Amino acid sequence: MTHEALDRAHPVEIAALTPHEHGRQVRIERPGTTPVVVTCSGQEHFEEVLHRERPDIDPGDDQQVHWADHPGEWPPG
């Protein structure tokens, strides 16, 4: 799934789990600049990226963080 396919209603969008992928695409809106799209391998990696790009957003805030499916699940490492 490309970042264009993600829902843009939330500042943080986490793409659907995809078989045989090693991570999930995460799109983070950054005020005043272009969004960043990163493939995160797990929750810790996601939280590191989110803290760096948007320290104002809590990774558990479902009003700002949207999971396409299976919230909190990451592909096996």
All heavy atoms as a GROMACS GRO file, in nm:
protein
  614
    1MET      N    1   0.086  -0.119   0.000
    1MET     CA    2   0.000   0.000   0.000
    1MET      C    3   0.090   0.124   0.000
    1MET      O    4   0.184   0.133   0.076
    1MET     CB    5  -0.089  -0.001   0.124
    1MET     CG    6  -0.165   0.128   0.142
    1MET     SD    7  -0.269   0.128   0.288
    1MET     CE    8  -0.396   0.015   0.234
    2THR      N    9   0.060   0.217  -0.083
    2THR     CA   10   0.136   0.341  -0.086
    2THR      C   11   0.074   0.442   0.008
    2THR      O   12  -0.041   0.429   0.047
    2THR     CB   13   0.139   0.401  -0.228
    2THR    OG1   14   0.007   0.436  -0.263
    2THR    CG2   15   0.200   0.303  -0.326
    3HIS      N   16   0.150   0.544   0.042
    3HIS     CA   17   0.098   0.644   0.135
    3HIS      C   18  -0.019   0.720   0.076
    3HIS      O   19  -0.099   0.774   0.149
    3HIS     CB   20   0.209   0.738   0.183
    3HIS     CG   21   0.269   0.822   0.076
    3HIS    ND1   22   0.374   0.778  -0.001
    3HIS    CD2   23   0.240   0.946   0.033
    3HIS    CE1   24   0.406   0.872  -0.087
    3HIS    NE2   25   0.328   0.975  -0.068
    4GLU      N   26  -0.032   0.723  -0.056
    4GLU     CA   27  -0.146   0.791  -0.117
    4GLU      C   28  -0.278   0.722  -0.081
    4GLU      O   29  -0.383   0.781  -0.083
    4GLU     CB   30  -0.133   0.797  -0.269
    4GLU     CG   31  -0.029   0.893  -0.318
    4GLU     CD   32   0.110   0.835  -0.320
    4GLU    OE1   33   0.129   0.714  -0.292
    4GLU    OE2   34   0.204   0.911  -0.346
    5ALA      N   35  -0.270   0.592  -0.050
    5ALA     CA   36  -0.391   0.515  -0.021
    5ALA      C   37  -0.439   0.532   0.123
    5ALA      O   38  -0.545   0.486   0.159
    5ALA     CB   39  -0.366   0.368  -0.050
    6LEU      N   40  -0.360   0.598   0.206
    6LEU     CA   41  -0.397   0.614   0.346
    6LEU      C   42  -0.502   0.723   0.363
    6LEU      O   43  -0.507   0.819   0.288
    6LEU     CB   44  -0.273   0.649   0.430
    6LEU     CG   45  -0.162   0.544   0.431
    6LEU    CD1   46  -0.042   0.597   0.507
    6LEU    CD2   47  -0.211   0.415   0.493
    7ASP      N   48  -0.583   0.708   0.464
    7ASP     CA   49  -0.685   0.806   0.499
    7ASP      C   50  -0.617   0.928   0.558
    7ASP      O   51  -0.538   0.916   0.649
    7ASP     CB   52  -0.781   0.741   0.600
    7ASP     CG   53  -0.885   0.836   0.653
    7ASP    OD1   54  -0.897   0.949   0.602
    7ASP    OD2   55  -0.956   0.796   0.746
    8ARG      N   56  -0.647   1.047   0.509
    8ARG     CA   57  -0.578   1.168   0.554
    8ARG      C   58  -0.657   1.245   0.660
    8ARG      O   59  -0.632   1.361   0.684
    8ARG     CB   60  -0.551   1.259   0.434
    8ARG     CG   61  -0.463   1.195   0.328
    8ARG     CD   62  -0.326   1.249   0.332
    8ARG     NE   63  -0.237   1.221   0.224
    8ARG     CZ   64  -0.220   1.115   0.152
    8ARG    NH1   65  -0.299   1.014   0.165
    8ARG    NH2   66  -0.125   1.106   0.062
    9ALA      N   67  -0.752   1.182   0.728
    9ALA     CA   68  -0.834   1.250   0.826
    9ALA      C   69  -0.764   1.268   0.960
    9ALA      O   70  -0.809   1.347   1.042
    9ALA     CB   71  -0.965   1.173   0.847
   10HIS      N   72  -0.657   1.197   0.983
   10HIS     CA   73  -0.584   1.203   1.109
   10HIS      C   74  -0.439   1.248   1.081
   10HIS      O   75  -0.386   1.219   0.975
   10HIS     CB   76  -0.580   1.066   1.174
   10HIS     CG   77  -0.715   1.011   1.206
   10HIS    ND1   78  -0.792   0.947   1.114
   10HIS    CD2   79  -0.786   1.013   1.321
   10HIS    CE1   80  -0.906   0.910   1.170
   10HIS    NE2   81  -0.906   0.950   1.296
   11PRO      N   82  -0.373   1.313   1.177
   11PRO     CA   83  -0.234   1.354   1.154
   11PRO      C   84  -0.138   1.236   1.144
   11PRO      O   85  -0.031   1.247   1.086
   11PRO     CB   86  -0.200   1.443   1.272
   11PRO     CG   87  -0.309   1.430   1.370
   11PRO     CD   88  -0.426   1.366   1.302
   12VAL      N   89  -0.176   1.120   1.200
   12VAL     CA   90  -0.092   1.000   1.191
   12VAL      C   91  -0.178   0.887   1.136
   12VAL      O   92  -0.284   0.856   1.190
   12VAL     CB   93  -0.035   0.961   1.330
   12VAL    CG1   94   0.051   0.836   1.318
   12VAL    CG2   95   0.044   1.077   1.390
   13GLU      N   96  -0.132   0.826   1.028
   13GLU     CA   97  -0.203   0.717   0.962
   13GLU      C   98  -0.110   0.597   0.954
   13GLU      O   99   0.001   0.608   0.904
   13GLU     CB  100  -0.244   0.757   0.821
   13GLU     CG  101  -0.336   0.876   0.813
   13GLU     CD  102  -0.477   0.846   0.859
   13GLU    OE1  103  -0.515   0.728   0.863
   13GLU    OE2  104  -0.548   0.941   0.892
   14ILE      N  105  -0.158   0.482   1.003
   14ILE     CA  106  -0.080   0.359   0.999
   14ILE      C  107  -0.149   0.264   0.902
   14ILE      O  108  -0.266   0.229   0.921
   14ILE     CB  109  -0.068   0.297   1.139
   14ILE    CG1  110   0.000   0.400   1.233
   14ILE    CG2  111   0.012   0.166   1.133
   14ILE    CD1  112   0.002   0.360   1.377
   15ALA      N  113  -0.078   0.225   0.798
   15ALA     CA  114  -0.133   0.141   0.692
   15ALA      C  115  -0.166   0.001   0.743
   15ALA      O  116  -0.122  -0.042   0.849
   15ALA     CB  117  -0.034   0.132   0.576
   16ALA      N  118  -0.244  -0.070   0.664
   16ALA     CA  119  -0.286  -0.206   0.696
   16ALA      C  120  -0.166  -0.301   0.702
   16ALA      O  121  -0.064  -0.279   0.636
   16ALA     CB  122  -0.386  -0.256   0.592
   17LEU      N  123  -0.184  -0.408   0.781
   17LEU     CA  124  -0.085  -0.516   0.782
   17LEU      C  125  -0.085  -0.580   0.645
   17LEU      O  126  -0.191  -0.605   0.586
   17LEU     CB  127  -0.123  -0.621   0.886
   17LEU     CG  128  -0.088  -0.593   1.030
   17LEU    CD1  129  -0.152  -0.699   1.121
   17LEU    CD2  130   0.060  -0.590   1.052
   18THR      N  131   0.032  -0.607   0.594
   18THR     CA  132   0.046  -0.670   0.464
   18THR      C  133   0.130  -0.797   0.480
   18THR      O  134   0.240  -0.789   0.537
   18THR     CB  135   0.114  -0.574   0.364
   18THR    OG1  136   0.040  -0.452   0.359
   18THR    CG2  137   0.121  -0.633   0.226
   19PRO      N  138   0.080  -0.910   0.433
   19PRO     CA  139   0.158  -1.034   0.445
   19PRO      C  140   0.296  -1.020   0.383
   19PRO      O  141   0.314  -0.954   0.281
   19PRO     CB  142   0.075  -1.137   0.368
   19PRO     CG  143  -0.063  -1.081   0.366
   19PRO     CD  144  -0.047  -0.931   0.365
   20HIS      N  145   0.392  -1.076   0.450
   20HIS     CA  146   0.531  -1.082   0.403
   20HIS      C  147   0.603  -0.947   0.406
   20HIS      O  148   0.712  -0.936   0.353
   20HIS     CB  149   0.539  -1.144   0.263
   20HIS     CG  150   0.466  -1.273   0.252
   20HIS    ND1  151   0.502  -1.387   0.320
   20HIS    CD2  152   0.352  -1.305   0.184
   20HIS    CE1  153   0.417  -1.485   0.292
   20HIS    NE2  154   0.324  -1.438   0.211
   21GLU      N  155   0.542  -0.845   0.464
   21GLU     CA  156   0.611  -0.717   0.482
   21GLU      C  157   0.677  -0.717   0.619
   21GLU      O  158   0.632  -0.782   0.712
   21GLU     CB  159   0.512  -0.600   0.471
   21GLU     CG  160   0.457  -0.578   0.333
   21GLU     CD  161   0.560  -0.533   0.231
   21GLU    OE1  162   0.650  -0.455   0.268
   21GLU    OE2  163   0.550  -0.577   0.116
   22HIS      N  164   0.783  -0.640   0.633
   22HIS     CA  165   0.858  -0.635   0.758
   22HIS      C  166   0.822  -0.514   0.843
   22HIS      O  167   0.888  -0.485   0.941
   22HIS     CB  168   1.008  -0.636   0.731
   22HIS     CG  169   1.052  -0.761   0.661
   22HIS    ND1  170   1.055  -0.884   0.723
   22HIS    CD2  171   1.091  -0.782   0.534
   22HIS    CE1  172   1.097  -0.975   0.638
   22HIS    NE2  173   1.118  -0.917   0.522
   23GLY      N  174   0.720  -0.441   0.804
   23GLY     CA  175   0.677  -0.324   0.879
   23GLY      C  176   0.547  -0.270   0.823
   23GLY      O  177   0.489  -0.327   0.730
   24ARG      N  178   0.504  -0.160   0.881
   24ARG     CA  179   0.384  -0.092   0.833
   24ARG      C  180   0.423   0.050   0.794
   24ARG      O  181   0.503   0.114   0.862
   24ARG     CB  182   0.280  -0.081   0.945
   24ARG     CG  183   0.210  -0.210   0.979
   24ARG     CD  184   0.110  -0.186   1.089
   24ARG     NE  185  -0.015  -0.253   1.054
   24ARG     CZ  186  -0.125  -0.248   1.123
   24ARG    NH1  187  -0.132  -0.176   1.234
   24ARG    NH2  188  -0.232  -0.311   1.086
   25GLN      N  189   0.365   0.098   0.685
   25GLN     CA  190   0.388   0.237   0.648
   25GLN      C  191   0.313   0.328   0.744
   25GLN      O  192   0.196   0.305   0.774
   25GLN     CB  193   0.343   0.265   0.505
   25GLN     CG  194   0.443   0.225   0.402
   25GLN     CD  195   0.414   0.292   0.269
   25GLN    OE1  196   0.304   0.338   0.241
   25GLN    NE2  197   0.516   0.298   0.186
   26VAL      N  198   0.383   0.430   0.789
   26VAL     CA  199   0.326   0.529   0.880
   26VAL      C  200   0.344   0.665   0.815
   26VAL      O  201   0.455   0.702   0.775
   26VAL     CB  202   0.396   0.525   1.018
   26VAL    CG1  203   0.341   0.633   1.109
   26VAL    CG2  204   0.381   0.388   1.082
   27ARG      N  205   0.235   0.739   0.803
   27ARG     CA  206   0.237   0.874   0.746
   27ARG      C  207   0.209   0.972   0.858
   27ARG      O  208   0.109   0.960   0.929
   27ARG     CB  209   0.132   0.889   0.636
   27ARG     CG  210   0.134   1.024   0.568
   27ARG     CD  211   0.027   1.027   0.460
   27ARG     NE  212   0.038   1.146   0.379
   27ARG     CZ  213  -0.013   1.264   0.412
   27ARG    NH1  214  -0.078   1.278   0.526
   27ARG    NH2  215   0.000   1.367   0.332
   28ILE      N  216   0.299   1.068   0.876
   28ILE     CA  217   0.287   1.165   0.984
   28ILE      C  218   0.283   1.305   0.924
   28ILE      O  219   0.377   1.347   0.855
   28ILE     CB  220   0.406   1.154   1.082
   28ILE    CG1  221   0.414   1.011   1.139
   28ILE    CG2  222   0.393   1.257   1.194
   28ILE    CD1  223   0.540   0.983   1.219
   29GLU      N  224   0.172   1.374   0.947
   29GLU     CA  225   0.158   1.514   0.903
   29GLU      C  226   0.246   1.602   0.993
   29GLU      O  227   0.245   1.586   1.115
   29GLU     CB  228   0.013   1.561   0.917
   29GLU     CG  229  -0.082   1.497   0.820
   29GLU     CD  230  -0.073   1.556   0.680
   29GLU    OE1  231  -0.025   1.670   0.665
   29GLU    OE2  232  -0.115   1.486   0.588
   30ARG      N  233   0.322   1.692   0.930
   30ARG     CA  234   0.404   1.785   1.005
   30ARG      C  235   0.359   1.926   0.969
   30ARG      O  236   0.364   1.964   0.851
   30ARG     CB  237   0.551   1.765   0.972
   30ARG     CG  238   0.598   1.624   1.007
   30ARG     CD  239   0.743   1.602   0.977
   30ARG     NE  240   0.770   1.622   0.834
   30ARG     CZ  241   0.891   1.620   0.781
   30ARG    NH1  242   0.996   1.600   0.856
   30ARG    NH2  243   0.907   1.637   0.652
   31PRO      N  244   0.314   2.003   1.066
   31PRO     CA  245   0.265   2.138   1.038
   31PRO      C  246   0.370   2.222   0.965
   31PRO      O  247   0.487   2.223   1.004
   31PRO     CB  248   0.235   2.196   1.176
   31PRO     CG  249   0.217   2.078   1.265
   31PRO     CD  250   0.307   1.971   1.209
   32GLY      N  251   0.327   2.286   0.857
   32GLY     CA  252   0.414   2.378   0.785
   32GLY      C  253   0.514   2.313   0.692
   32GLY      O  254   0.595   2.383   0.631
   33THR      N  255   0.511   2.182   0.678
   33THR     CA  256   0.605   2.115   0.589
   33THR      C  257   0.540   1.988   0.534
   33THR      O  258   0.426   1.957   0.567
   33THR     CB  259   0.738   2.084   0.662
   33THR    OG1  260   0.833   2.033   0.568
   33THR    CG2  261   0.720   1.985   0.775
   34THR      N  262   0.612   1.918   0.450
   34THR     CA  263   0.557   1.798   0.389
   34THR      C  264   0.547   1.684   0.491
   34THR      O  265   0.628   1.677   0.584
   34THR     CB  266   0.643   1.751   0.271
   34THR    OG1  267   0.776   1.727   0.317
   34THR    CG2  268   0.644   1.853   0.160
   35PRO      N  269   0.451   1.596   0.474
   35PRO     CA  270   0.439   1.480   0.564
   35PRO      C  271   0.559   1.387   0.546
   35PRO      O  272   0.625   1.388   0.442
   35PRO     CB  273   0.312   1.410   0.517
   35PRO     CG  274   0.243   1.505   0.429
   35PRO     CD  275   0.344   1.600   0.376
   36VAL      N  276   0.585   1.310   0.647
   36VAL     CA  277   0.689   1.209   0.639
   36VAL      C  278   0.621   1.073   0.634
   36VAL      O  279   0.520   1.051   0.700
   36VAL     CB  280   0.787   1.220   0.759
   36VAL    CG1  281   0.719   1.195   0.891
   36VAL    CG2  282   0.905   1.128   0.743
   37VAL      N  283   0.675   0.984   0.551
   37VAL     CA  284   0.625   0.847   0.542
   37VAL      C  285   0.742   0.755   0.573
   37VAL      O  286   0.848   0.763   0.511
   37VAL     CB  287   0.568   0.815   0.401
   37VAL    CG1  288   0.523   0.669   0.395
   37VAL    CG2  289   0.454   0.909   0.368
   38VAL      N  290   0.722   0.671   0.675
   38VAL     CA  291   0.828   0.583   0.723
   38VAL      C  292   0.770   0.443   0.738
   38VAL      O  293   0.654   0.427   0.778
   38VAL     CB  294   0.878   0.631   0.862
   38VAL    CG1  295   0.985   0.539   0.917
   38VAL    CG2  296   0.928   0.773   0.855
   39THR      N  297   0.849   0.342   0.707
   39THR     CA  298   0.810   0.205   0.735
   39THR      C  299   0.863   0.170   0.873
   39THR      O  300   0.984   0.169   0.894
   39THR     CB  301   0.863   0.107   0.629
   39THR    OG1  302   0.811   0.145   0.503
   39THR    CG2  303   0.820  -0.035   0.660
   40CYS      N  304   0.771   0.146   0.965
   40CYS     CA  305   0.808   0.113   1.103
   40CYS      C  306   0.799  -0.038   1.124
   40CYS      O  307   0.702  -0.100   1.082
   40CYS     CB  308   0.718   0.186   1.202
   40CYS     SG  309   0.740   0.365   1.201
   41SER      N  310   0.900  -0.092   1.191
   41SER     CA  311   0.908  -0.236   1.211
   41SER      C  312   0.834  -0.286   1.334
   41SER      O  313   0.810  -0.405   1.349
   41SER     CB  314   1.054  -0.280   1.219
   41SER     OG  315   1.120  -0.210   1.324
   42GLY      N  316   0.799  -0.194   1.424
   42GLY     CA  317   0.729  -0.234   1.545
   42GLY      C  318   0.689  -0.113   1.627
   42GLY      O  319   0.716   0.002   1.590
   43GLN      N  320   0.625  -0.138   1.741
   43GLN     CA  321   0.574  -0.030   1.824
   43GLN      C  322   0.686   0.063   1.872
   43GLN      O  323   0.670   0.185   1.871
   43GLN     CB  324   0.498  -0.088   1.945
   43GLN     CG  325   0.428   0.016   2.030
   43GLN     CD  326   0.312   0.084   1.961
   43GLN    OE1  327   0.247   0.026   1.874
   43GLN    NE2  328   0.283   0.206   2.001
   44GLU      N  329   0.797   0.007   1.916
   44GLU     CA  330   0.907   0.090   1.965
   44GLU      C  331   0.960   0.182   1.855
   44GLU      O  332   0.982   0.301   1.878
   44GLU     CB  333   1.019   0.001   2.019
   44GLU     CG  334   1.132   0.081   2.083
   44GLU     CD  335   1.237  -0.008   2.146
   44GLU    OE1  336   1.205  -0.118   2.194
   44GLU    OE2  337   1.354   0.035   2.146
   45HIS      N  338   0.979   0.127   1.736
   45HIS     CA  339   1.026   0.208   1.624
   45HIS      C  340   0.924   0.318   1.591
   45HIS      O  341   0.960   0.434   1.569
   45HIS     CB  342   1.051   0.118   1.503
   45HIS     CG  343   1.108   0.189   1.386
   45HIS    ND1  344   1.086   0.147   1.257
   45HIS    CD2  345   1.188   0.298   1.376
   45HIS    CE1  346   1.148   0.228   1.174
   45HIS    NE2  347   1.210   0.321   1.244
   46PHE      N  348   0.795   0.281   1.588
   46PHE     CA  349   0.690   0.378   1.562
   46PHE      C  350   0.694   0.492   1.664
   46PHE      O  351   0.689   0.610   1.629
   46PHE     CB  352   0.553   0.309   1.565
   46PHE     CG  353   0.436   0.402   1.577
   46PHE    CD1  354   0.410   0.497   1.479
   46PHE    CD2  355   0.352   0.396   1.687
   46PHE    CE1  356   0.302   0.584   1.490
   46PHE    CE2  357   0.244   0.482   1.699
   46PHE     CZ  358   0.220   0.577   1.600
   47GLU      N  359   0.704   0.458   1.792
   47GLU     CA  360   0.706   0.561   1.896
   47GLU      C  361   0.829   0.650   1.885
   47GLU      O  362   0.820   0.771   1.908
   47GLU     CB  363   0.696   0.495   2.034
   47GLU     CG  364   0.558   0.438   2.059
   47GLU     CD  365   0.544   0.371   2.194
   47GLU    OE1  366   0.633   0.385   2.281
   47GLU    OE2  367   0.440   0.304   2.214
   48GLU      N  368   0.944   0.594   1.848
   48GLU     CA  369   1.065   0.676   1.828
   48GLU      C  370   1.045   0.777   1.715
   48GLU      O  371   1.078   0.894   1.729
   48GLU     CB  372   1.185   0.586   1.795
   48GLU     CG  373   1.235   0.505   1.911
   48GLU     CD  374   1.340   0.402   1.868
   48GLU    OE1  375   1.382   0.401   1.750
   48GLU    OE2  376   1.378   0.321   1.955
   49VAL      N  377   0.991   0.729   1.603
   49VAL     CA  378   0.967   0.817   1.488
   49VAL      C  379   0.864   0.924   1.523
   49VAL      O  380   0.883   1.042   1.495
   49VAL     CB  381   0.924   0.736   1.364
   49VAL    CG1  382   0.878   0.828   1.252
   49VAL    CG2  383   1.036   0.645   1.318
   50LEU      N  384   0.754   0.882   1.586
   50LEU     CA  385   0.650   0.978   1.622
   50LEU      C  386   0.702   1.083   1.719
   50LEU      O  387   0.676   1.202   1.703
   50LEU     CB  388   0.529   0.905   1.682
   50LEU     CG  389   0.409   0.994   1.714
   50LEU    CD1  390   0.356   1.065   1.589
   50LEU    CD2  391   0.300   0.912   1.780
   51HIS      N  392   0.779   1.041   1.817
   51HIS     CA  393   0.835   1.136   1.914
   51HIS      C  394   0.927   1.237   1.845
   51HIS      O  395   0.927   1.355   1.878
   51HIS     CB  396   0.911   1.063   2.025
   51HIS     CG  397   0.970   1.155   2.126
   51HIS    ND1  398   0.894   1.226   2.216
   51HIS    CD2  399   1.098   1.190   2.149
   51HIS    CE1  400   0.973   1.301   2.290
   51HIS    NE2  401   1.097   1.281   2.252
   52ARG      N  402   1.004   1.190   1.747
   52ARG     CA  403   1.095   1.278   1.674
   52ARG      C  404   1.018   1.377   1.586
   52ARG      O  405   1.047   1.496   1.582
   52ARG     CB  406   1.191   1.195   1.588
   52ARG     CG  407   1.291   1.280   1.511
   52ARG     CD  408   1.384   1.195   1.425
   52ARG     NE  409   1.312   1.130   1.317
   52ARG     CZ  410   1.310   1.000   1.296
   52ARG    NH1  411   1.378   0.917   1.374
   52ARG    NH2  412   1.243   0.949   1.194
   53GLU      N  413   0.917   1.326   1.513
   53GLU     CA  414   0.846   1.408   1.415
   53GLU      C  415   0.732   1.490   1.475
   53GLU      O  416   0.704   1.600   1.430
   53GLU     CB  417   0.792   1.320   1.302
   53GLU     CG  418   0.898   1.245   1.225
   53GLU     CD  419   0.993   1.336   1.148
   53GLU    OE1  420   0.956   1.451   1.115
   53GLU    OE2  421   1.105   1.291   1.120
   54ARG      N  422   0.661   1.433   1.573
   54ARG     CA  423   0.544   1.499   1.634
   54ARG      C  424   0.540   1.469   1.783
   54ARG      O  425   0.456   1.389   1.828
   54ARG     CB  426   0.415   1.452   1.567
   54ARG     CG  427   0.389   1.500   1.426
   54ARG     CD  428   0.369   1.651   1.414
   54ARG     NE  429   0.261   1.704   1.494
   54ARG     CZ  430   0.135   1.720   1.452
   54ARG    NH1  431   0.103   1.688   1.328
   54ARG    NH2  432   0.045   1.769   1.533
   55PRO      N  433   0.629   1.528   1.862
   55PRO     CA  434   0.631   1.500   2.005
   55PRO      C  435   0.502   1.541   2.076
   55PRO      O  436   0.478   1.499   2.189
   55PRO     CB  437   0.751   1.579   2.056
   55PRO     CG  438   0.778   1.682   1.952
   55PRO     CD  439   0.731   1.624   1.822
   56ASP      N  440   0.418   1.618   2.010
   56ASP     CA  441   0.291   1.663   2.068
   56ASP      C  442   0.180   1.558   2.059
   56ASP      O  443   0.074   1.576   2.116
   56ASP     CB  444   0.244   1.792   1.998
   56ASP     CG  445   0.224   1.773   1.848
   56ASP    OD1  446   0.315   1.717   1.781
   56ASP    OD2  447   0.121   1.816   1.796
   57ILE      N  448   0.205   1.447   1.989
   57ILE     CA  449   0.102   1.345   1.971
   57ILE      C  450   0.136   1.221   2.052
   57ILE      O  451   0.246   1.166   2.043
   57ILE     CB  452   0.086   1.308   1.822
   57ILE    CG1  453   0.034   1.429   1.744
   57ILE    CG2  454  -0.008   1.189   1.804
   57ILE    CD1  455   0.017   1.406   1.596
   58ASP      N  456   0.038   1.175   2.129
   58ASP     CA  457   0.050   1.052   2.207
   58ASP      C  458   0.022   0.935   2.112
   58ASP      O  459  -0.081   0.934   2.045
   58ASP     CB  460  -0.053   1.056   2.320
   58ASP     CG  461  -0.057   0.930   2.404
   58ASP    OD1  462   0.003   0.827   2.367
   58ASP    OD2  463  -0.124   0.934   2.508
   59PRO      N  464   0.111   0.836   2.106
   59PRO     CA  465   0.088   0.723   2.015
   59PRO      C  466  -0.040   0.645   2.044
   59PRO      O  467  -0.090   0.575   1.957
   59PRO     CB  468   0.212   0.635   2.032
   59PRO     CG  469   0.283   0.685   2.151
   59PRO     CD  470   0.235   0.823   2.180
   60GLY      N  471  -0.095   0.658   2.163
   60GLY     CA  472  -0.218   0.587   2.197
   60GLY      C  473  -0.344   0.668   2.177
   60GLY      O  474  -0.454   0.622   2.207
   61ASP      N  475  -0.333   0.790   2.123
   61ASP     CA  476  -0.449   0.878   2.104
   61ASP      C  477  -0.522   0.843   1.975
   61ASP      O  478  -0.478   0.879   1.866
   61ASP     CB  479  -0.402   1.023   2.100
   61ASP     CG  480  -0.516   1.122   2.088
   61ASP    OD1  481  -0.631   1.081   2.061
   61ASP    OD2  482  -0.490   1.243   2.104
   62ASP      N  483  -0.635   0.771   1.988
   62ASP     CA  484  -0.707   0.728   1.868
   62ASP      C  485  -0.778   0.842   1.795
   62ASP      O  486  -0.830   0.822   1.686
   62ASP     CB  487  -0.802   0.613   1.897
   62ASP     CG  488  -0.910   0.649   1.998
   62ASP    OD1  489  -0.912   0.762   2.049
   62ASP    OD2  490  -0.994   0.561   2.025
   63GLN      N  491  -0.780   0.959   1.852
   63GLN     CA  492  -0.834   1.076   1.781
   63GLN      C  493  -0.732   1.132   1.682
   63GLN      O  494  -0.768   1.201   1.588
   63GLN     CB  495  -0.873   1.186   1.880
   63GLN     CG  496  -0.983   1.146   1.975
   63GLN     CD  497  -1.113   1.115   1.902
   63GLN    OE1  498  -1.157   1.191   1.817
   63GLN    NE2  499  -1.173   1.003   1.935
   64GLN      N  500  -0.603   1.103   1.704
   64GLN     CA  501  -0.497   1.155   1.617
   64GLN      C  502  -0.422   1.046   1.541
   64GLN      O  503  -0.363   1.073   1.438
   64GLN     CB  504  -0.398   1.237   1.700
   64GLN     CG  505  -0.462   1.359   1.762
   64GLN     CD  506  -0.359   1.449   1.824
   64GLN    OE1  507  -0.289   1.518   1.750
   64GLN    NE2  508  -0.349   1.448   1.955
   65VAL      N  509  -0.426   0.924   1.594
   65VAL     CA  510  -0.354   0.812   1.533
   65VAL      C  511  -0.459   0.713   1.481
   65VAL      O  512  -0.538   0.659   1.557
   65VAL     CB  513  -0.261   0.743   1.634
   65VAL    CG1  514  -0.192   0.624   1.570
   65VAL    CG2  515  -0.158   0.843   1.690
   66HIS      N  516  -0.458   0.691   1.350
   66HIS     CA  517  -0.555   0.601   1.287
   66HIS      C  518  -0.483   0.477   1.234
   66HIS      O  519  -0.386   0.488   1.159
   66HIS     CB  520  -0.626   0.671   1.172
   66HIS     CG  521  -0.720   0.581   1.100
   66HIS    ND1  522  -0.689   0.523   0.980
   66HIS    CD2  523  -0.845   0.538   1.133
   66HIS    CE1  524  -0.791   0.447   0.941
   66HIS    NE2  525  -0.885   0.454   1.031
   67TRP      N  526  -0.532   0.361   1.275
   67TRP     CA  527  -0.482   0.232   1.226
   67TRP      C  528  -0.578   0.182   1.119
   67TRP      O  529  -0.697   0.172   1.144
   67TRP     CB  530  -0.475   0.132   1.339
   67TRP     CG  531  -0.377   0.166   1.448
   67TRP    CD1  532  -0.394   0.259   1.545
   67TRP    CD2  533  -0.250   0.107   1.469
   67TRP    NE1  534  -0.285   0.262   1.626
   67TRP    CE2  535  -0.194   0.169   1.582
   67TRP    CE3  536  -0.177   0.007   1.405
   67TRP    CZ2  537  -0.069   0.135   1.631
   67TRP    CZ3  538  -0.053  -0.027   1.454
   67TRP    CH2  539   0.000   0.036   1.566
   68ALA      N  540  -0.528   0.146   1.002
   68ALA     CA  541  -0.614   0.094   0.895
   68ALA      C  542  -0.679  -0.038   0.936
   68ALA      O  543  -0.792  -0.067   0.896
   68ALA     CB  544  -0.533   0.075   0.767
   69ASP      N  545  -0.609  -0.116   1.015
   69ASP     CA  546  -0.662  -0.241   1.068
   69ASP      C  547  -0.572  -0.290   1.181
   69ASP      O  548  -0.463  -0.239   1.200
   69ASP     CB  549  -0.673  -0.350   0.959
   69ASP     CG  550  -0.537  -0.392   0.902
   69ASP    OD1  551  -0.432  -0.342   0.947
   69ASP    OD2  552  -0.536  -0.475   0.809
   70HIS      N  553  -0.618  -0.384   1.259
   70HIS     CA  554  -0.542  -0.449   1.364
   70HIS      C  555  -0.459  -0.352   1.449
   70HIS      O  556  -0.336  -0.359   1.453
   70HIS     CB  557  -0.450  -0.558   1.306
   70HIS     CG  558  -0.522  -0.656   1.222
   70HIS    ND1  559  -0.601  -0.755   1.277
   70HIS    CD2  560  -0.529  -0.671   1.088
   70HIS    CE1  561  -0.653  -0.827   1.179
   70HIS    NE2  562  -0.611  -0.780   1.064
   71PRO      N  563  -0.525  -0.258   1.519
   71PRO     CA  564  -0.452  -0.161   1.601
   71PRO      C  565  -0.354  -0.228   1.698
   71PRO      O  566  -0.387  -0.327   1.763
   71PRO     CB  567  -0.562  -0.088   1.679
   71PRO     CG  568  -0.686  -0.108   1.598
   71PRO     CD  569  -0.670  -0.242   1.533
   72GLY      N  570  -0.235  -0.173   1.701
   72GLY     CA  571  -0.132  -0.221   1.794
   72GLY      C  572  -0.054  -0.343   1.747
   72GLY      O  573   0.039  -0.385   1.812
   73GLU      N  574  -0.093  -0.400   1.633
   73GLU     CA  575  -0.024  -0.519   1.582
   73GLU      C  576   0.079  -0.478   1.478
   73GLU      O  577   0.057  -0.390   1.397
   73GLU     CB  578  -0.123  -0.617   1.519
   73GLU     CG  579  -0.214  -0.683   1.620
   73GLU     CD  580  -0.304  -0.787   1.555
   73GLU    OE1  581  -0.259  -0.856   1.460
   73GLU    OE2  582  -0.419  -0.798   1.598
   74TRP      N  583   0.191  -0.549   1.482
   74TRP     CA  584   0.301  -0.524   1.388
   74TRP      C  585   0.341  -0.658   1.325
   74TRP      O  586   0.322  -0.763   1.387
   74TRP     CB  587   0.420  -0.461   1.461
   74TRP     CG  588   0.384  -0.327   1.515
   74TRP    CD1  589   0.335  -0.299   1.640
   74TRP    CD2  590   0.386  -0.204   1.445
   74TRP    NE1  591   0.309  -0.166   1.652
   74TRP    CE2  592   0.340  -0.103   1.534
   74TRP    CE3  593   0.425  -0.165   1.318
   74TRP    CZ2  594   0.332   0.030   1.498
   74TRP    CZ3  595   0.415  -0.031   1.283
   74TRP    CH2  596   0.370   0.065   1.371
   75PRO      N  597   0.397  -0.655   1.206
   75PRO     CA  598   0.441  -0.781   1.144
   75PRO      C  599   0.548  -0.848   1.230
   75PRO      O  600   0.623  -0.780   1.300
   75PRO     CB  601   0.500  -0.736   1.010
   75PRO     CG  602   0.446  -0.601   0.985
   75PRO     CD  603   0.422  -0.541   1.119
   76PRO      N  604   0.554  -0.980   1.224
   76PRO     CA  605   0.660  -1.049   1.299
   76PRO      C  606   0.797  -1.004   1.250
   76PRO      O  607   0.817  -0.982   1.131
   76PRO     CB  608   0.638  -1.197   1.269
   76PRO     CG  609   0.517  -1.207   1.184
   76PRO     CD  610   0.470  -1.070   1.150
   77GLY      N  611   0.887  -0.985   1.343
   77GLY     CA  612   1.022  -0.938   1.311
   77GLY      C  613   1.105  -1.045   1.252
   77GLY      O  614   1.197  -1.040   1.188
   0.00000   0.00000   0.00000
